[in-house]
Amino acid sequence: MGGVDVGEGGGKKKATNTDINMVPFIDLLMCTIAFLLITAVWVTNSRMNADAQVPGPPNPDKELTPQTPEKVLNLHIGETDFALVWKQGATVVSEVRVPKPPPGDSPIIRYSDLAKKIESEWNTNGSHRDPSDKKLDQAIMHTDNRTPFKEIIAVLDALYATKRKVKLPDGDKDLPVFNMTFSVR
């Protein structure tokens, strides 16, 4: 077995010749080397390519045509009325206000006037009306955190009441005209 001689003492002192076991020391060094090799492989595999490539047109001779943003219906739920605002980018195309009916005794709320106004506004400003066009118009519902859930459901029902025919492989179907997202104030 490998050991280290630390010499012999003279005189009355006892000899301090001891053996140090080298096997655990070699095992520790081997584990350290293995850890460093594994870490080096992980570091090289986890690198990201950070090239400074500037995006641009693939052909510099080609002229770029700016895309016009689509019209989006913004439906604002207010205290006393609804605001239907069609926007194209940051530009307001049209704005219509629909008064809220007084609350009734029924636990279910229906906004039929709002549904009719949404349908007429879509017929005037909607972009995707062709039956072969499967894309939906966008609608964003702006509401307050204090709006009761049953009111939100009634507005969703009014928004999804407007339908159009869409040609699908398995036949024509009536689908809602809007894809709706929420925006909370």
SVG drawing of the C-alpha trace seen along z (x, -y; Angstrom):
<svg xmlns="http://www.w3.org/2000/svg" viewBox="-88 -58 107 60">
<polyline fill="none" stroke="black" stroke-width="0.4" points="0.0,0.0 1.3,-3.5 2.4,-5.6 4.5,-8.6 7.5,-8.4 7.7,-11.4 11.1,-10.5 12.3,-9.2 12.6,-11.1 15.7,-10.9 16.1,-10.7 13.3,-10.1 10.5,-10.9 8.5,-8.2 9.0,-7.6 6.4,-9.4 6.6,-7.2 3.0,-6.8 1.4,-5.6 -1.1,-7.8 -3.6,-5.9 -3.4,-7.3 -6.4,-5.4 -9.1,-7.7 -7.1,-10.7 -6.8,-9.2 -10.6,-8.5 -11.3,-12.1 -9.1,-13.4 -10.8,-11.1 -14.3,-12.3 -13.1,-15.9 -11.8,-15.4 -15.0,-13.5 -17.1,-16.4 -15.0,-19.0 -15.3,-17.0 -19.1,-16.6 -19.5,-20.3 -17.4,-21.3 -19.7,-19.3 -22.8,-20.8 -21.4,-24.3 -20.6,-23.8 -24.0,-22.3 -25.9,-25.1 -24.4,-28.0 -26.6,-30.1 -25.6,-31.5 -25.4,-35.2 -24.7,-36.4 -25.3,-40.1 -27.4,-39.6 -29.5,-42.6 -32.9,-41.6 -33.7,-43.0 -35.2,-42.2 -33.8,-39.1 -33.5,-41.1 -32.3,-44.7 -33.7,-45.5 -37.2,-44.6 -39.4,-47.3 -41.2,-46.8 -44.9,-47.4 -46.2,-48.3 -49.0,-46.1 -52.1,-48.0 -53.3,-46.7 -56.7,-45.0 -59.8,-46.7 -60.5,-45.6 -63.7,-46.1 -63.1,-47.5 -66.2,-47.0 -66.1,-49.1 -68.5,-48.2 -69.3,-51.4 -71.6,-52.2 -74.5,-53.4 -73.7,-52.4 -71.5,-50.3 -69.0,-51.9 -68.3,-50.1 -65.1,-51.5 -63.6,-50.2 -59.9,-50.9 -57.3,-50.3 -54.0,-50.4 -54.2,-53.5 -56.7,-55.2 -60.4,-55.3 -62.5,-54.4 -65.9,-54.7 -67.4,-54.9 -71.0,-54.1 -72.6,-54.2 -75.4,-51.8 -77.3,-52.7 -77.6,-49.9 -81.1,-48.9 -82.3,-49.3 -81.7,-46.2 -84.6,-43.9 -85.8,-41.3 -84.6,-38.3 -81.3,-36.6 -80.4,-36.2 -79.4,-39.4 -79.9,-39.8 -78.6,-42.7 -80.6,-42.4 -80.1,-46.0 -76.3,-45.6 -76.4,-42.4 -78.3,-44.2 -75.9,-47.1 -72.9,-44.8 -74.3,-43.0 -75.0,-46.2 -71.5,-47.5 -69.9,-44.3 -71.9,-44.5 -70.6,-48.1 -66.9,-47.7 -66.2,-43.9 -63.2,-42.7 -63.8,-38.9 -67.3,-38.5 -66.5,-36.1 -67.7,-32.5 -64.4,-31.1 -62.5,-33.3 -62.0,-31.3 -60.3,-34.1 -62.4,-35.8 -62.5,-39.5 -61.0,-40.5 -62.9,-42.0 -61.5,-43.2 -63.7,-43.6 -62.6,-46.3 -64.2,-46.0 -63.6,-46.9 -62.8,-44.5 -66.0,-45.4 -68.2,-44.4 -70.5,-41.5 -69.9,-38.2 -73.5,-37.9 -73.0,-41.2 -69.9,-39.9 -71.6,-36.8 -74.5,-38.8 -72.1,-40.9 -70.3,-37.8 -73.7,-36.4 -74.5,-39.6 -71.0,-39.6 -71.3,-36.0 -74.9,-36.4 -73.6,-37.7 -72.9,-34.7 -71.8,-34.2 -71.7,-31.2 -68.2,-29.7 -67.4,-27.0 -65.7,-24.1 -64.7,-20.7 -67.7,-19.0 -70.2,-21.6 -71.3,-25.2 -71.6,-26.2 -72.8,-29.3 -69.9,-30.5 -69.5,-33.6 -67.8,-36.5 -65.5,-37.5 -62.5,-36.1 -62.8,-37.9 -60.1,-38.8 -60.3,-40.5 -58.8,-43.7 -59.3,-44.6 -58.9,-48.2"/>
</svg>
